[in-house]
Every structure is written in C-alpha cells, then in structure tokens.
Amino acid sequence: MILCLNFPLSQVFYKFVLCSAAVLFAIAAMGIGFSSDAAQTVPPPQTESLINESKQMPFHARNLLTPYLSWGGETVIQLGSQGDMSFQGGKNIDFNANELKFGIHYRPVKRFSAYSTLMWQKVYRLDSTNSDDFVGFESAYLAWNDEQGEPSLFIGRQYYEDSRGFLFHQSLDGLHGDWQWQQADQHWRLNLAFARQGVWDRDLRQPDKSVQDVQLLWLTFTRLGWQIAAYSLATQTHYDPMSPDFAVTADDIPASGQSKPITFGLRGLGDTAAMLGIDKIWPLNNMTHWFELAYVAGEEYQRKLSGTGVDLGLLIPLSDSKLTLILGYAFGSGDEANLAEITNNKPVDKRFRQSGFQLNNGWLGEGGAKFKYYGELVKPELSNIAISTLGLRLKPNETSSIELVYHDYQQDQASSQFYGQGIKVTPNGINPELGEAVDLILSYRAIKGLKLELDISWFSPRQAFQSASHNAKDVWQVYTELRYHF
C-alpha cells in the first residue's frame, strides 16, 4: 500500500490549514478536563519508534517543573581534525562543532500535550574566520493522546529518526500518526505522515531553497526480541527557480519542476536465533541481525526510476558477549547513464537513491556506539555503490565499547559522480574501485546523561581516484565528542 497524494496547495494556504487545525485541536482537547496522572510515564514498548517523542515525557524534556510541565535538552561538542578529502595531501582542516537543544513539554490534560525543541548548531573551522550555523525548531507540535496518555496524533513539526538513520533524520511539518496495539506476545505499531518539509523555514534566518511533500506509511511487527517492518515513502520536490542558490537548470528537471521518487522497503532486526528457533546452538544462540531491502520507483529528471538497495548484517558473539564479530554488506544499484547522457533512448534510471532525509548514522545492533556505519570519512549515500564491512566490537563492561570497523567501497557502475558527503573530488569514471577505510570508535557512558567518544578514521583511495598525473593520497580524521543530556 502506498500513499501517493499530490499537494497543489500554496505555502500560505498550507500554513492556514495547519494553524486552523491546531487551534481546533487544542479547543477539543481542553474539553476533556484535567487529569491527576498527567505527568506519569509509561515504559516504551520494544518496537522501533520513528518518532522519538512518542513517550509521555519526550526525550529532550524529561525534567519536571510542575505536574504538567517538563523541560530538558542536550549539548554536543566536537573537536577534531580532518585530512584533505580531495586527496592532494593538503593542509588538515581543524574543526569545532557545537550543538545545543532545548525542549519544553506541556500536558495540562491526559488527552492533550504540546512540545517544542529549539536547536542551535555552529561549526567553526579553526584556520578560517568562516563558520556554518543554524537556528531552528526541530519539533513544534500539538498532540492528541490515547487512553494511556501516549501521543497518537500530532499536528505541526515532528522530528523523525529511524534507529539506523537509513530513511529518516529530519523534521517534517504536517499531520502525523503513531498508533500501537498488542495481541498476546505480538506488538504492532503504525506510523503515518502527510507532511511537507519547508512549510516554515527550517533555519529561522534564511529561506529554504526547495519544498518537499512527504507521505509515509510504516508498519512494524515485534515478537520475541525480533521485529520486521514494511514501509512506503513518497516524496515530491518543488524547486524555487527564483532562489539565488538554485543550481539546477530547466533542462535538468521535468517540465513540472518536480522530482517524485517513491521508496518501498522491508526492514528486519533483532534476535536471529529466536526468529529461526535455533537458540540452543552456539554461537548462533546469541546472534543478532539486521536487513534492509528497498526499491525506489517514481520519476526524476524525466526518467522512470527503478533502483534496488540492500543492506544486510550479522553480529556474532565470540566470547561471553564481550567480543562480537560484525559482518555487513550494503548495495545500491547504479545506472550506466549519467545526467549528461540522458536521452529518450534510456527512459529508465536504475540508480538507487535514498530518501534524501537520511544520515546513515546509528547503532550496529545493541551494546555499541552510534556512528556513521558506512564510514566516518567517506559518508556515502547508498547509491551506485557496494560496501563490504568487517568489524570487531569489544565491550569491557556495560558502560564502554571499542569498535574496529573495516569498509571496502566499489561502484556498481564506473561513474564520474560520487553520491555522498565525504569525498570532495570526482572519480575518473573508468575504474569502479573507490577505496578502503578503517574506523576506530571508543565510547564511554558510565556517567548518567554523559557520553564521551573518540573516533579515528583512515581512508585509502584506489584506482577510481588515480590518474597518470595524480597520485591520490591517504586521508586521516580524528575527533572527540562530548554529548550530555540534561
């Protein structure tokens, strides 16, 4: 099932609809009456949540001020140094990245709540006077709660993040639903969204360059420590050709000025032994897994889309759960034609692309650190690429972990285009071998609310970046991170 509705509404009308609905929403809720248990908390179920705030006291507002009002936040500080990602052996870039979030949650009655999170980010380059900064609302919504006091229907800006950041790591404005129900030992969860990114500018100080309509359907089933989820995500991008930063020419986009990809996916994670009924066989009795199977359809650049994405992984404990073997393989299909070669003779684009909301930052199973699992330096999108992963995780105790992860990168189709954020130079388009990388992540979480992390990364470019006149050089990155929830 796919929700694929178009939004012909203007921005002004769209804001009017949301604001009017929010007012009616609040008036209806106030008629329910006050409840003495308004600030009680209910333990969240063991089902993956796309909406981090789907708890009676949201993640960034867990400190009670009154029985009806809570607050909280998070601060993140990074200090690090990164080598020259154009592989010329140039000067390292020293950086300082800072993030501060402040959340406030108000629940005057059992069936109604309101929540907002204000976020500030700033990145300094220590060798430059320039800096990148951002100020905006990560979340700002009204919620209608179910009989247990759990939010089930939201209107406004909602922050989405799946456990691996594969599909979502963004805020969306609109109508959102989150319903849960239990049948014996089976737990079900349904997420729906009819939303738009950019109804209100994400950065309060500058306008967005494009607007995206989003329709999401996500159904999750959990049983005996494992879960499986099916989802569909339809997006439609409206470009703003009047923006001075609008870099796409009229020949590069459809006549309507829109791209309309639709992603269908099937995801699984959890206890492999319990799922297969082999919990008596060592070492399979403690083995866990993840898988992501995705297909993208729709259209973009006047071509039909038909791309496939796969991400598979196993975590195999080797000794008393302190040492774990990590095995992973991810593949995003490529296309033999690049943008300059598109003609009517090649109407189908087979390149898989992720949603555009992804961060590819998450946990590989339980017990380790949260990091960029496709590589801290390369940071690729799963598009025209095959990534083989081999790693080890050591857990000296419950509050610390050490992870050593190796990645090998190959293009599916040799191309002069790299899809991702890390690499700043184009491949030669002749050889598909991109390179190999190693990440070392040390994490310490013994103090409540505090996480300390040290990341050391290395990348060695291969033939895709070599030429007769250029010998691509290895790159290193080191950074520390302090993250504190208050």
C-alpha positions as CSV (number, residue, x, y, z in Angstrom):
1,M,0.0,0.0,0.0
2,I,1.3,3.4,-0.9
3,L,0.1,6.8,0.0
4,C,0.8,9.0,-3.0
5,L,-1.1,12.2,-2.9
6,N,-0.2,15.4,-4.5
7,F,-0.3,18.8,-2.7
8,P,-1.3,21.6,-5.1
9,L,-1.7,23.9,-2.1
10,S,0.2,27.1,-1.9
11,Q,2.5,27.8,1.0
12,V,0.2,30.4,2.5
13,F,-2.9,28.1,2.2
14,Y,-0.9,25.2,3.6
15,K,0.1,27.2,6.7
16,F,-3.5,28.4,7.1
17,V,-4.8,24.8,7.1
18,L,-2.2,23.7,9.7
19,C,-2.8,26.7,12.0
20,S,-6.6,26.3,11.9
21,A,-6.4,22.6,12.6
22,A,-4.1,23.2,15.5
23,V,-6.5,25.7,17.1
24,L,-9.4,23.3,16.7
25,F,-7.2,20.5,18.0
26,A,-6.4,22.5,21.2
27,I,-10.0,23.5,21.8
28,A,-11.3,19.9,21.5
29,A,-8.6,18.7,23.9
30,M,-9.4,21.3,26.6
31,G,-12.9,20.0,26.8
32,I,-11.7,16.7,28.2
33,G,-10.9,18.0,31.7
34,F,-7.7,17.9,33.8
35,S,-6.2,14.6,34.9
36,S,-4.2,14.0,38.0
37,D,-1.9,11.5,36.3
38,A,-0.9,13.9,33.5
39,A,2.9,13.6,34.2
40,Q,3.1,9.9,34.8
41,T,5.4,8.0,32.4
42,V,4.7,4.7,30.7
43,P,7.7,2.5,29.7
44,P,8.0,2.5,25.9
45,P,7.4,-0.8,24.1
46,Q,10.3,-2.6,22.5
47,T,9.2,-1.6,19.0
48,E,11.3,0.8,16.9
49,S,9.9,4.3,17.0
50,L,10.2,6.7,14.1
51,I,9.1,9.4,16.4
52,N,11.5,9.9,19.3
53,E,8.9,12.0,21.2
54,S,6.3,9.1,21.3
55,K,6.6,9.0,25.1
56,Q,4.6,10.8,27.7
57,M,7.7,12.9,28.5
58,P,9.7,13.4,25.3
59,F,13.4,12.7,25.1
60,H,14.5,16.3,25.4
61,A,12.0,17.3,28.1
62,R,12.3,14.8,31.0
63,N,12.8,17.1,33.9
64,L,9.5,18.0,35.7
65,L,8.9,21.6,36.6
66,T,5.2,21.1,37.6
67,P,2.9,18.1,37.2
68,Y,2.1,19.3,33.8
69,L,5.3,20.9,32.5
70,S,8.7,19.4,31.9
71,W,11.9,20.6,30.2
72,G,15.3,19.3,29.2
73,G,17.9,19.4,26.4
74,E,21.2,18.2,25.0
75,T,24.5,19.7,24.3
76,V,27.2,18.3,21.9
77,I,30.7,19.4,21.5
78,Q,33.1,18.0,18.8
79,L,36.8,18.8,18.4
80,G,38.7,17.3,15.5
81,S,41.0,17.4,12.5
82,Q,40.3,16.1,9.0
83,G,42.7,15.5,6.2
84,D,42.4,16.8,2.6
85,M,39.4,14.9,1.1
86,S,40.5,15.9,-2.4
87,F,43.4,13.5,-1.8
88,Q,46.0,16.1,-2.7
89,G,47.8,15.9,0.6
90,G,46.9,19.4,1.5
91,K,46.5,21.0,4.9
92,N,44.3,19.4,7.5
93,I,41.1,21.1,8.5
94,D,40.7,21.6,12.3
95,F,37.1,22.0,13.4
96,N,34.9,22.6,16.4
97,A,31.3,21.6,16.0
98,N,28.7,22.6,18.7
99,E,25.0,21.8,19.1
100,L,22.5,22.8,21.7
101,K,18.9,21.7,22.0
102,F,16.3,22.9,24.5
103,G,12.9,21.2,24.8
104,I,9.7,22.0,26.7
105,H,6.7,19.8,27.1
106,Y,3.2,20.8,28.4
107,R,0.4,18.3,29.1
108,P,-2.4,20.0,31.0
109,V,-4.8,17.2,30.4
110,K,-4.4,13.5,29.8
111,R,-5.6,13.6,26.2
112,F,-3.6,16.7,25.0
113,S,0.0,17.8,25.0
114,A,2.3,20.3,23.3
115,Y,6.0,20.1,22.7
116,S,8.8,22.1,21.0
117,T,12.5,21.7,20.7
118,L,14.7,24.7,19.7
119,M,18.1,23.7,18.1
120,W,21.3,25.7,17.6
121,Q,24.3,24.4,15.6
122,K,27.6,26.1,14.8
123,V,30.7,24.7,13.1
124,Y,34.0,26.6,13.3
125,R,37.0,25.9,11.1
126,L,39.9,26.9,13.3
127,D,42.0,28.0,10.3
128,S,39.3,30.3,9.0
129,T,37.0,33.1,10.2
130,N,34.1,31.4,8.3
131,S,31.6,29.3,10.2
132,D,28.4,27.4,9.5
133,D,25.5,27.9,11.9
134,F,21.8,27.0,12.1
135,V,18.9,28.1,14.4
136,G,15.5,26.5,14.1
137,F,12.8,24.4,15.6
138,E,13.5,20.6,15.4
139,S,10.0,19.9,16.8
140,A,6.9,22.1,17.5
141,Y,3.6,20.2,17.6
142,L,0.3,19.6,19.4
143,A,-0.6,16.0,20.2
144,W,-3.8,14.1,20.9
145,N,-3.1,11.3,23.3
146,D,-4.6,7.8,23.6
147,E,-6.3,6.4,26.7
148,Q,-2.9,5.6,28.3
149,G,-1.7,9.1,27.7
150,E,0.6,8.2,24.8
151,P,0.7,10.7,21.9
152,S,-1.0,9.1,18.9
153,L,-2.0,12.0,16.6
154,F,0.3,15.0,16.0
155,I,-0.1,18.3,14.1
156,G,2.9,20.6,13.5
157,R,6.6,19.9,13.1
158,Q,7.7,16.4,14.0
159,Y,11.3,15.1,14.1
160,Y,11.7,11.7,12.6
161,E,14.7,9.3,13.1
162,D,14.7,5.6,12.5
163,S,17.1,3.5,14.5
164,R,19.8,3.5,11.7
165,G,19.0,6.8,10.1
166,F,18.7,5.0,6.8
167,L,15.4,6.5,5.8
168,F,14.8,9.5,8.2
169,H,16.8,12.0,10.1
170,Q,14.8,15.1,9.5
171,S,11.9,17.3,10.7
172,L,8.6,17.4,8.8
173,D,5.6,19.8,9.0
174,G,2.1,18.3,8.8
175,L,-0.2,15.6,10.2
176,H,1.4,12.6,11.9
177,G,0.0,9.4,13.4
178,D,1.6,6.9,15.8
179,W,-0.7,4.0,17.0
180,Q,0.3,0.9,18.9
181,W,-1.6,-2.3,19.9
182,Q,-0.8,-5.6,21.5
183,Q,-2.0,-9.1,20.7
184,A,-0.7,-11.7,23.1
185,D,3.1,-11.6,22.6
186,Q,2.8,-9.7,19.4
187,H,3.3,-5.9,19.3
188,W,2.2,-3.8,16.3
189,R,3.0,-0.1,15.5
190,L,1.7,2.0,12.7
191,N,3.2,5.4,11.7
192,L,1.5,7.7,9.1
193,A,2.5,11.1,7.9
194,F,1.0,13.6,5.5
195,A,3.6,16.3,5.6
196,R,5.7,18.9,3.9
197,Q,9.3,19.9,4.6
198,G,9.6,23.6,4.4
199,V,6.1,24.9,5.3
200,W,8.1,27.0,7.8
201,D,11.8,27.6,7.1
202,R,14.0,25.1,9.0
203,D,16.6,27.8,9.6
204,L,14.8,30.8,11.1
205,R,17.2,33.2,9.5
206,Q,17.2,32.1,5.8
207,P,14.5,30.6,3.5
208,D,14.6,27.1,2.3
209,K,15.7,26.5,-1.3
210,S,13.0,23.9,-2.1
211,V,9.9,22.3,-0.6
212,Q,9.2,18.6,-0.3
213,D,5.8,16.9,0.1
214,V,6.0,13.7,2.0
215,Q,3.6,10.8,2.5
216,L,4.7,8.0,4.8
217,L,3.3,4.6,5.8
218,W,5.3,2.4,8.2
219,L,4.0,-0.8,9.9
220,T,6.2,-2.6,12.5
221,F,5.6,-6.1,14.0
222,T,7.6,-7.2,17.0
223,R,7.8,-10.6,18.7
224,L,10.2,-12.5,20.9
225,G,13.1,-9.9,20.6
226,W,12.9,-9.5,16.8
227,Q,11.0,-7.2,14.5
228,I,10.1,-6.7,10.9
229,A,8.7,-3.5,9.3
230,A,7.3,-2.6,5.9
231,Y,7.2,1.0,4.7
232,S,6.5,3.2,1.8
233,L,7.7,6.8,1.4
234,A,6.5,9.1,-1.4
235,T,8.2,12.5,-1.9
236,Q,7.7,15.3,-4.3
237,T,10.2,18.2,-4.6
238,H,9.2,21.7,-5.7
239,Y,12.2,23.8,-6.6
240,D,12.3,27.5,-6.3
241,P,13.9,28.8,-9.5
242,M,13.8,32.4,-8.1
243,S,16.3,31.4,-5.4
244,P,19.9,32.7,-6.0
245,D,21.1,29.3,-4.9
246,F,19.0,27.4,-7.4
247,A,21.7,25.5,-9.3
248,V,19.6,23.1,-11.4
249,T,18.9,24.2,-15.0
250,A,15.5,23.9,-16.7
251,D,16.9,21.1,-19.0
252,D,17.8,19.0,-16.0
253,I,14.4,18.7,-14.4
254,P,10.9,17.7,-15.6
255,A,8.7,20.3,-17.2
256,S,6.7,20.4,-13.9
257,G,9.9,21.3,-12.0
258,Q,9.4,18.3,-9.7
259,S,11.1,15.0,-8.8
260,K,8.8,12.3,-7.5
261,P,10.6,9.2,-6.1
262,I,8.7,6.5,-4.2
263,T,10.5,4.1,-1.9
264,F,9.2,0.7,-0.8
265,G,11.1,-1.1,1.9
266,L,11.2,-4.1,4.2
267,R,13.3,-4.0,7.3
268,G,14.2,-6.5,10.0
269,L,16.4,-6.6,13.1
270,G,16.8,-8.4,16.4
271,D,17.5,-11.8,17.8
272,T,18.2,-14.1,14.8
273,A,18.2,-17.3,16.9
274,A,14.7,-16.6,18.4
275,M,13.4,-15.8,14.9
276,L,14.8,-19.1,13.4
277,G,14.2,-21.2,16.5
278,I,17.9,-22.1,16.9
279,D,18.5,-20.6,20.3
280,K,20.2,-23.8,21.5
281,I,23.1,-23.8,19.0
282,W,26.3,-21.9,19.9
283,P,27.4,-19.3,18.7
284,L,24.1,-18.8,16.9
285,N,22.1,-18.7,20.2
286,N,23.2,-15.0,20.7
287,M,23.5,-13.9,17.1
288,T,21.6,-10.8,16.0
289,H,20.9,-9.4,12.5
290,W,19.6,-6.5,10.5
291,F,18.4,-6.3,6.9
292,E,17.1,-3.5,4.7
293,L,15.5,-4.3,1.4
294,A,14.4,-1.2,-0.6
295,Y,13.1,-0.4,-4.1
296,V,12.8,3.1,-5.5
297,A,10.2,3.9,-8.2
298,G,8.6,7.1,-9.5
299,E,10.3,9.6,-11.7
300,E,13.2,12.1,-11.7
301,Y,14.9,14.1,-14.5
302,Q,12.2,13.0,-17.0
303,R,13.1,9.3,-16.4
304,K,11.3,6.5,-14.7
305,L,13.1,5.2,-11.6
306,S,13.8,1.5,-10.9
307,G,16.6,1.1,-8.3
308,T,17.4,-1.5,-5.7
309,G,19.0,-1.1,-2.3
310,V,20.1,-3.9,0.1
311,D,21.8,-3.7,3.5
312,L,22.5,-7.0,5.4
313,G,24.4,-7.6,8.6
314,L,25.2,-10.1,11.3
315,L,26.5,-9.7,14.9
316,I,28.1,-12.9,16.2
317,P,29.3,-13.0,19.8
318,L,32.6,-14.8,20.1
319,S,33.3,-15.0,23.8
320,D,30.8,-14.3,26.7
321,S,29.3,-11.4,24.7
322,K,32.3,-9.2,25.3
323,L,33.8,-9.7,21.8
324,T,31.4,-9.6,18.8
325,L,32.1,-10.1,15.1
326,I,30.5,-7.7,12.8
327,L,29.7,-8.7,9.2
328,G,27.9,-6.4,6.8
329,Y,27.2,-5.9,3.1
330,A,25.3,-3.0,1.5
331,F,24.5,-2.4,-2.1
332,G,22.8,0.5,-4.0
333,S,22.3,-0.1,-7.7
334,G,23.9,2.2,-10.3
335,D,22.9,3.2,-13.8
336,E,25.1,3.1,-16.9
337,A,24.0,6.6,-18.0
338,N,25.0,9.8,-16.2
339,L,23.0,13.0,-16.4
340,A,24.8,14.3,-19.5
341,E,23.9,11.1,-21.4
342,I,20.2,11.0,-20.7
343,T,18.2,10.6,-23.9
344,N,14.8,9.3,-24.8
345,N,16.6,6.0,-25.7
346,K,17.3,5.5,-22.0
347,P,14.0,6.2,-20.3
348,V,14.7,4.2,-17.1
349,D,17.1,5.2,-14.4
350,K,18.3,2.1,-12.4
351,R,20.3,4.0,-9.9
352,F,19.0,3.5,-6.3
353,R,18.9,6.7,-4.2
354,Q,18.0,7.1,-0.6
355,S,15.2,9.3,0.6
356,G,17.2,12.5,0.9
357,F,16.3,12.6,4.6
358,Q,18.9,10.0,5.6
359,L,22.0,10.4,7.7
360,N,23.2,6.8,7.8
361,N,24.1,7.2,11.4
362,G,23.1,4.6,14.0
363,W,23.9,1.6,16.0
364,L,25.0,-1.8,14.6
365,G,22.9,-3.9,16.9
366,E,22.9,-3.3,20.7
367,G,25.8,-2.5,23.0
368,G,28.0,-0.3,20.9
369,A,28.3,3.3,19.9
370,K,26.2,5.3,17.5
371,F,28.3,6.2,14.4
372,K,28.3,6.5,10.6
373,Y,28.1,2.8,9.8
374,Y,29.0,3.3,6.1
375,G,32.2,5.2,7.1
376,E,33.0,8.2,9.2
377,L,35.2,9.7,6.5
378,V,33.6,8.7,3.2
379,K,30.0,9.1,4.4
380,P,28.4,7.7,1.2
381,E,24.8,7.6,0.2
382,L,23.8,4.1,-0.7
383,S,23.7,4.8,-4.4
384,N,25.8,3.2,-7.2
385,I,28.0,1.6,-4.5
386,A,28.7,-1.7,-2.9
387,I,30.1,-1.6,0.7
388,S,31.6,-4.6,2.4
389,T,32.0,-4.3,6.2
390,L,34.1,-6.4,8.6
391,G,34.5,-5.4,12.2
392,L,35.0,-6.3,15.9
393,R,33.3,-4.9,19.0
394,L,34.8,-5.3,22.4
395,K,32.7,-4.5,25.5
396,P,35.0,-4.4,28.6
397,N,31.9,-3.6,30.7
398,E,28.3,-2.3,30.3
399,T,29.3,1.3,30.0
400,S,32.1,1.2,27.4
401,S,32.8,-0.2,24.0
402,I,35.6,-0.4,21.4
403,E,34.7,-0.9,17.8
404,L,37.1,-1.5,14.9
405,V,35.4,-1.5,11.5
406,Y,36.8,-2.0,8.0
407,H,35.0,-1.0,4.8
408,D,35.6,-1.7,1.2
409,Y,34.0,0.5,-1.4
410,Q,33.2,-0.3,-5.1
411,Q,31.0,1.4,-7.6
412,D,28.3,-0.7,-9.2
413,Q,28.8,1.2,-12.5
414,A,32.0,3.1,-13.0
415,S,31.0,6.8,-12.9
416,S,32.5,10.2,-12.5
417,Q,29.8,11.0,-9.9
418,F,30.1,10.2,-6.2
419,Y,27.0,10.2,-4.2
420,G,27.6,11.2,-0.6
421,Q,29.1,13.9,1.7
422,G,32.7,12.9,2.4
423,I,34.7,12.8,-0.8
424,K,35.4,16.2,-2.4
425,V,36.8,15.0,-5.7
426,T,35.1,13.2,-8.6
427,P,36.1,9.6,-9.6
428,N,37.7,9.1,-13.0
429,G,34.6,7.2,-14.3
430,I,36.8,4.4,-15.6
431,N,37.6,2.2,-12.7
432,P,34.9,1.3,-10.1
433,E,37.3,0.7,-7.2
434,L,36.8,3.7,-4.8
435,G,39.0,2.6,-1.8
436,E,39.0,1.2,1.6
437,A,38.6,2.6,5.1
438,V,39.0,1.8,8.8
439,D,37.1,3.4,11.7
440,L,38.0,3.0,15.4
441,I,35.3,4.2,17.8
442,L,35.8,4.3,21.6
443,S,32.7,5.1,23.6
444,Y,32.3,5.7,27.4
445,R,28.9,6.1,29.1
446,A,29.4,5.5,32.8
447,I,28.1,8.8,34.0
448,K,24.3,9.3,33.7
449,G,23.4,11.5,30.8
450,L,27.0,11.8,29.6
451,K,28.7,10.1,26.6
452,L,32.3,10.5,25.6
453,E,33.6,9.3,22.3
454,L,36.9,9.1,20.4
455,D,36.8,8.4,16.6
456,I,39.9,7.7,14.5
457,S,39.3,7.1,10.8
458,W,41.5,6.3,7.8
459,F,40.7,6.2,4.1
460,S,42.9,5.0,1.2
461,P,41.7,5.9,-2.3
462,R,42.1,3.4,-5.1
463,Q,42.1,3.4,-8.9
464,A,38.9,5.4,-9.2
465,F,40.9,8.4,-8.0
466,Q,44.2,7.7,-9.6
467,S,45.5,9.1,-12.9
468,A,48.8,9.4,-14.8
469,S,49.2,13.0,-13.4
470,H,47.7,12.5,-9.9
471,N,48.6,10.1,-7.2
472,A,45.8,10.2,-4.6
473,K,47.0,10.2,-1.0
474,D,45.6,8.6,2.1
475,V,43.5,10.6,4.5
476,W,43.1,10.6,8.3
477,Q,40.5,12.0,10.6
478,V,40.4,12.3,14.4
479,Y,37.7,13.8,16.6
480,T,36.4,13.6,20.1
481,E,32.8,14.1,21.1
482,L,31.1,15.1,24.3
483,R,27.3,14.6,24.5
484,Y,25.3,15.5,27.6
485,H,21.6,15.1,28.2
486,F,20.1,17.4,30.8
